[in-house]
Amino acid sequence: MFTRQTLRRLANANSFQRGQAYYDGGQLTKLRREADGFHASVRGSRSYRVALQLAAAGPAFSCSCPYAFDGVCKHSVALGLAVLDAYTPADLAATGPAGGPAAGAPADALAKALKTAWADRKKGDKLRFLKQALAKSDDLARQFLGFGGQPVAASTADLLATLPDRLAGTLEVLEFDEEFWENSEAYHEDDEGDALAEATEEALRDALAPFVAELLGLARGGQLAAGLQYWATACAAIYQVEEPASDDYGAFGDYGADVLHQWHGELAAAGWPAVLLGAVVPAAELTAALEWLGQHLANPPAQWADFEQSWLPLLLALAADPAAAPLLAHHLEKAGLSPETRARLQLRAARTLPNDAAWRVAAEALLPTDAAVAQQLLDHYAALADRPALLRAAATAFTAWPDRFADFVLVNFTAAQAPDLFRGALRHRALANHSLEDFGRLRPLLAPAAAAAFVQAAVAAARAQRGSVAFAAELLAREAAPAALRDFVLGLEWIEISPPYHTEIAMLRLAETDPTPLMLELETRTRAYLNGRAKAKRGAFLYDRIGRWLVSVRGAAPRLTEPVLRLALELRQEFPTLHGLRDVLRREGLLVNDPAPPAARPTGDERAPARRGRRPNPNK
């Protein structure tokens, strides 16, 4: 079932957070459900079309944005959140390529019920149902013609033969000039950035629409071989188009590559390649299509940028089809595919067939490079209670993605069961989370040299502003390293530490062990900051920091009370016009003997003497 937890696993933390912001900000529009899934538009730096297909193998997102990193993009997250809010769990039951039931128990039950009903029905009832179905669906009628071996209405050969010239003729005459821009619906006098990109995208969408319709027509008509050939021919033809008739605004870097990217996006939004396998295809057609595919990929006549990656969704769709999956590996033997792509196809086919042994082999191949597969493999071994395999896979997964799998290691193993792995995971988590609790668990497992190395790593990270100053200071104090603690705290630029209270914690630890050097540095450093050291600016932030530092030191080292109060008074006297500083020092109880500032000189009627026992109020 598709849930919020599913969506979180599919996206990295940054994409999920930004997708949530997009959804909450109302940047998702035109949410709709069609036969092949859910569709919407998401407005970011420009408008992107995003689609979601729910299938037995899991949710599959597609988006017209260029994101190609870890997990799904933020636009997909926004769509996923919208779908979860707009539809009930029953609505979100996984569907197959054409919107039918997912593979699994419900599909098996339906298949059994259909088999029983088919055996019980009279021949006349079957024919009447078929006739009504064919009359209601042109696509189904074309599939029926193809299944029966009858010629289709359109000449596929002519369609494919003329395709390169028709695409080139359509794309080469487009003009992206001033007239195009001023006549576009997105035109704004002061905006030629995102709006121009949107107008350009819309023009290409209109130009490509007839070709998208032709390809989907072949797919829905059950012409699998023709559909594959059309797609491959169109991709090569688009990539080879060099430039439009005009590009006055420099909208394109590489025209063919840019249009090809949009072609992939338009097809994905229309449900490709799932729609290709939604048709009823005779066995001979399937075999012929896969044979052509294998020969084509063994020696492709043209290759474009990201050639293999652009083929991957189509190949994965074939591997997810129960009829195609058993034949696919044989027909792709001579295809020049990378080991990772072959492993992904094997993994998908093993799920489809199903074949646990083949799935494990493919998952092991992808273990070091795919975190999601690594998690699935770990869950698989855990369910089998195969501890040796689980330990081996966990070690590989932790080495590749320590942030993601450190917790898994610590939950599933003990220091006795996997000493090196457990110690490594605990060390990583302690450093990553600045956790004194984890360090307390780790310390007994470390030799003195390893403990010192851990502390030095935390100190180095803090100095480089990649770690926690407070954590490093606490470690130095715990490890009884006063000289190192003094060098660390006095070597920091206090005003630049974030969050600011970490400076106070570091001062507390030093004040407890070696207060005198800290006090001497305070006397020098506070004046320097008030005079602009490290680009410090006078104001509430700086005054509050100075007040907190003095209070922290006095509290941690009572014998420094007198020097702290003396320094506060000296600062007040040396910077008499900094009333904000004066107020902070008073608020913190550091100006106990501060004489009242002189009253403003009275004028006119204000020259009457004040009553005995009361001082003039300078604020009046």
N, C-alpha and C positions, 0 to 999 in steps of 0.2 A: 504493500500500500504506500502511496505517496504521502509523506508527512513532512512537517517542518524539520524534524530531525534528519530525514532523508536529504532535504535541501541543504541543511547545514553541512552534511558530509560531502556533498557534491561541490561546494564552493569553499575557497579559502576564506580566512577571517575577514580580510579586507574587502573582497568582493561581496561577501554576505552583508557586511555593514553598509557598504555603499548602495547595494541593491535595496536594502531595507529603507535607506534614506530616499532613494528614488521612488519607491512605492509609497512611503509615508508622505512624500512631497507631491503626490498626484501626478507624477511624470509618466505614468503608464496609462495609455488610452486604447480604445477600440478592442477591448478584451472580448473574444468570441470563441465559441467552441464549434469546430467543424468536424467532419467525419474522421479526419486524421489526427485530431488533437486540439490543442488550445493555441490561440494566436493573439498577439497584441502588438502595439507600437510603444516604444519607450523613448522618451526624449532625454538625451544626454547632451553632449556637445553638438549632436545632431540627432535626427530621428532614426531609430533602428527598429527593424522588424524581428520579432523573436517568437519562437514556436516551442511547444512542449508536446512530446508524444509519450504517453504512458503505455508501457509494454511489459510483458512478463519479465524480460531481462533487466528492467529498471527504467526510470524516466530518462528520456533523451531530449536535450535542449539543442536548438539551433538558433543562431543570431547572425544578423548581417554586419555586426561590428567586427573589427579586426583582432579582437582579443584571442590570444593563443597561448595562454600560460597555465598556471596551476588551477584546475577546477573550472567550473562554469563561470561565465562573466556576470557582472552586476546586473545587466539587463535581464538575463535569465533568472536571476534571483528575484528581481521585481515581479516578473511574470509568475514564478512559482508561488510567491506570497499572495499575489492577487488570486490565483486559482484556488489556493487553500482557503482563502476567505470567501470566495464566491460560490464554491461548490461543496457539497456534502461528501463524506467519506465514500458513500455508495457511488456517487458520481465519479469518484476518482479511482475506481477499480481499474486495474491495468487493462488496456485494450491492445489488440494485435494490430498489424499494419493497416488494416482497413476498418478499424473500429470494432472488430469482433472481440469475443472473449479472449482473455489471456491464456497462455499455456498453463497447464497445471490441473488441479482437481476440477474446477468449474468447466474448463474446456473438455476434459476427459468425459465428464458427465454428459455434456452436450453432445459429444461425438457418439457416445453409447446410445443416447436417446434418439439421435438422428438415424443411427444404423437400425434400431428397432422399428422406428416409424417408417423408414424406407422399405423395410421388408414387409410391413403390414399394409402399405398403400397399394391400391390397384394401379396398373399401368396407366389407365386413363387419367387418374388423379395426378400422377407424376407429370404427365404431358401437359395437362391444363395448367398446373403450377408453373412449369417451365415456360409455357407460352406467355402467361401473364408477366412473369419476371422479365423475359426478354423484351416485351412491349414497353415496360416501364423504365428500362435502362439501356441507353445506346451503348454504353461501355460494355455492359454484360452481353449485349447482342454481338458486338465485335469480338468479344472473347469466345462466344459460341461459334462464330464463323471460323475463327482461327483454330479452335479445338476440333472442329469437324473437318479441317483441311480445306475449307473453301477460301477462295481469294478474298482479301479484304477490299473495302471500297476504294481506299486511296492507294496510290502506287508508292510503296515504301522505298523502292529503288530510286525513283525519281526524287523523292523527298530528300534522301541522303546525298544523292549526286549533286543536287543544286544547293545544298545547305551551306558550304563554305562561301560560295559567291553571294548568296543571299545575305548571310551575316555580314560579310565584308561590305557589301553595298549599303546595308542599313547603318553600320557603325561609322563608316568612313565619311558619310555625308553630313553627320551631325555637326552643328556649329555652336560653339560655346563662346559667343562673342557678346558685345555690349547689348545688341538687340535681344539676344536670347535672355540675358540677365534682366533687362528692364521689362520684358514681357512675361517673366515668370511670376507665379503667384507668391513666391517667397521674397520678391524684390522689396528692399528697403534702402533708401538713399545712403544711410549711415552704416549699413551692415553688409559687407561683402565677404564675410567669413563663413559661419555656419549656414546661413541662409543660402549662400551661393552653392555650397556643397549639397544642401538639400535639394535645390533646384536641379543641379547636375544629376544627382541620384534619381530624381523623378523622371528626367528626360531619358536616362538609360533604362529605367524600369519600363517605360512605355515602349522603347525600342526593342527590348528583349521579350516583352510580353507575348508576341505571336509565337516566338520560338519555344518559350516555356510551355505554351498551350499545345504546340505540336508534340513536344516530348511527352507531356503528361497524357496526351491523347493516345500515343503509342503504348505507354505503360498501362493505362487503364483498359486498353483494348486487348491486353494479354500478349502483345508483341515484344517479348522479352529481349530477343536478339536484336531487333531493330531499335529498341529503346537504348540498349547498351551502346550500340554503334552510333546512334544519334548523339548521345551524351558525349562520347569520346571525340566525335568529329566536331561537334560544336565547341568543345573546350579548346581543341587545337586551333580551330579557325579563329576564335575570339582572341587567343593569345598572340596570334600572328598579325593581327591588325595593328598597324604602326601608330596611326594618329587620326584624330577627327579632322574635319574640314578646317576647323579653327579652334584654338584654345587660348583666347586672349587673356584670360585670368590665371593661366597656369594651374588649372584645376587637376591636371593629371601629371603624375610622375612618369609612369610607363602606362600608356593608354591601354594596351592589350592586357597587361597584368591587372590593372585597376578594373577594367570591365569584366574580366574573368572572375575576379573576386565578387563582384556584384552578381554575376551569373550564378555562382554557387549560392549566394545569399537568397536570391529570388527563388531558386529551386528548393532550397531548404525550407523557406517560408511556405512554399506550396505543398510540402509533404514529401519531397524527393529525399531519399530513394525508397521510403517505405511504400509509396503508392505503386512502385514498380513490381513489388512482390505481393500486392494485394489482389492481383488478378488471378483467374484460374488459367494455369498454363499447362498444356499437355507435356508429357515426359519428353517427347522428341524435341519440342521447342526449348525446354529447359536445357537438355543436353547440348543442343546446337549452340545456344547462347553461351554456355559455360566454355564450350570448346573454342568459340570465337574469342571469348575473353582471355583465355589462357594464351592463345596464339598472339593476340594483340599486345598483352603485357610482356610477353617474352621478347618482343622486338617492336616496341611502339614506334610508329612513323614520326611522331612529334612528342616532345616533352616540354612542359612549362614549369615555371617555378612552383615548388611544393607539389610536384607531380604525384608522388606516392601518397602524400597526406590528403590530396583532393580525391583520390580513389578510395581511401580508407572507409569513409561512411558507406559507400556502395558495396564494398567487399564485406564489411561487417553485416550489412543488411542481408546479403546472400548467406553468410555464415549463420545468421539467425533464422533462416528459413528452413523448416524441417525437410523440404524436398531437395533444396540446393545444397545444404550443409554436407551430406555424405559424399557429394561429388566434387566439392569445391577444391579440396586439397590436391586431388589427382590432376585436375585441369590447371592448377596453378603451379605445378611442379617446376616448370621451366620459366616462370615469370620472375623477373629480376627484383623481387621484393626483399626488403631488409629483414634480418632475423627478428627484430621487434614486431614488425607488421605481421610476419608469419605467426609469431607467438600470439598476437592479439586475435588473429583469425582462428587459430586453434582453440584458444580459450573460449571464444564465442561459440564455435561449432560444438565444443565439448559440452557447453551448457545446453545447447539446442537438442543434442541427440538423445539423452544425456550420457556422458561418459566421465565418471569421476576420475579415473586414472589419467585419461588424456587431459582433463582439466588441471589436475595437479602438475603435470609436466609443463603445460603452458604457463600456469601461474608461477611456477618456480623460475621459469625463464624471465618473467616480467617482474619478479620480486624486487630486484635491485633498482628498478627504474620507474615503478608505478606504485605509489603509496596506497591507492585504493585497492589494487590487486593484492598488495602485501597484507592489508588488513583482512581481506577476504580469506587469504590463505591461512593466516594466523587463526582466524575464527574456525576455519575448517579443521585444522589440526587440533585445536582445543576441543571441538565437538567430538573428534575421534579419540580424544585422550591419548594422542600420540606425542608423548613428552619429548623424546629425542628430536623428532621433526619440528615440534613447536619451538624448542630451544634453538635449533639451527636457524629456522626462519626468523625468529625474533632477533637473533644476533645480527643477521643481515639487514633486517628492517631498521633496527636501531642505528646501525652504522650509517645507513642512507638518510634516515630522517629522525634524528635523536629527539627533536622537539615533539614529534607526533607519537613516538613509540616508547619513550622513557617510562611513562605511566604504565603502559602495558607490561613492560618487563617487571616493574616493581610490584605489580598486582599479581602476576602469574608465577613469579619465581622468588626464591629466598636466597640469602647470601650463601647458604650451604649448598643449594642446588646448582647455582650458576655464579660462582664467586666473582669472576672478572666482569661478566655482563651486568650483574646486579650492582656492583661497585661503580661501574661506568655510568649506568643509568642514574644512580643516586647522585653521583658527582655532577652529572649534567644538569639534573633537575635542581640541585642545590645552587649551582651557579646561575642557571637561567632564571630561577624564581627568587634568588637572593634569600634563600630559606635557611635560617639558623637551625630550625628543627631538623631539616634534612642533613645539615652538616653535623648535628649532634649524633644522628644515626650513622653517618659516614665515618666520623672520626675514629671509632674503634677499629674500623676495617682498613685503615691506612697506616702504612709505615711512616715514621717521622719525616722522611724525605718527601713522600707523596703528600702528606699533610701540608708541609711547607710549600710545595709546588701549588697546591690548591689555593692557599692563601695568597700567594704571589699572583696567581691568575686572576683572583678577585680584585686585588689591588691594581693590577695593570688595567683591567677592564674599567675600574672606577676612574683611574687617571685619564683614560682615553674617552671618558664620558659614554662608555658602553655598558657600564655596570653601576652598582649602587655604592655610593660613598659610605653610607651608614653601615651596610653589610660588610664592607672591607674593614672599616674601623672596628666593628664588633669582633670580627675574626682576629685581627691583630691583638685586640685586648684579651680575647680568650686564649690565644696562643702565647700569652705573656711575652710579647715582643715590643717593649716600651720604646726602644730606639727606632724601630721600624714604624711604630705608630706615630711617634713625633715627626719623623721625616715625612710620612704620608700626610698628616693633617696640616703641617706647616707648609708643605709643598703645594697644597691646593690653592686655587684662586677662589676664595670662599664665596664671593658675590656671584660667581657663575654656576654654582652647584644647584642642580635641580633634582628633586624638589628642595626648596630652601631649608626645610627643617633637618635635612640630612647633615648640614653643616653643624647644627647644634648637637646632634647625636655624636658626631665625630669629636667635637670639642669636649663633650661630657666624658667620653672614654679617655681622652688625653688628660683632662683635668684630674681624673681619678688617679692617674699613674704618674704624671709628670707635669704638674701645673705651672711651674715657674716659666719654662720657655713659652708656654701658651700665653701667659699673662704679658710677657714682654712683646710677643707678636701682636697681641690685641692692641697694646698701646701704640704700636707703629701702624698696624693695618687699618684701624678705624679712622685715624687721621688721613691716611693715604686715600682711602675710599671717599672720604668727604671732600678730598681735593682732586678727585677724578681718576684714581687708579682703576685700571681695567675698564675704562670708559663708564665707571659708575656715575650715576646721575643722582644729584640730591633730590630727595623727595620721600614720600611716605614709605616706599618699599625699603630704601636704604636705611632710613631711621629706625624702622621696625626691626630690620635685621640686626642692627647694632645693639638695640635694646635687648633682643632675645639672646644674642651672644653673651652679653655681660651677665644677664640673669642666669643663663645656663652654667657659666663658669663659676659664679658665686655659689650656686646650689650644689655643684659637684665638688667644689673645693672650698669649704667654709673659711679656711685660713686666707683665702684670697678676697674675703669680703671687703677689707679695708682698701686694698689696691683697686678693686673694681669700683668702689664708691668714689675713690679719689680720681680715677680716670673719667668717670661720668661727669664729675664736677669740672675737671679740666676741659672736657669737650664742650661743656656748656659755656665756659668762660672764653674758650678759643673761638667758638662759633656762636656769638651772642645773637646774631640775626636769624639763626635757623630755629624758628619757633616750633616747627614740627618735631625737630630733634628734642628740643626742651620738653615738649608735651609727652613724647614717648618715654624719655628718661624719668619724668615725674610719674607717669602711669606705672612704670615698672618698679617704682620705689627706690630709685637710684639717686635721687637728689634730695636726700633727707635734710641736708643743711644748706640748701640752695637759698641764698638771700633773694628776696623778692626783687624783680626788676624795677627800676625807678619809674615813678609815675610820669605820664606825659605832662609837660608844663602847662598849667591852666591859663586860660585867657579870659578876659572879660569877667562876667559874673561867676565863672568857675574858680576864681582866685580865693574864694572864701576858704578858711582853714578847715581841714577835716576834723571831725570830732575825735577827742582823745580815745585811744584804744583801737582805732580803725585806720587801716592804710588805704590810700586812694586806690581805686580799681582802674588799672590802666586800660581795661577793655571797654570802659564806658566812654 
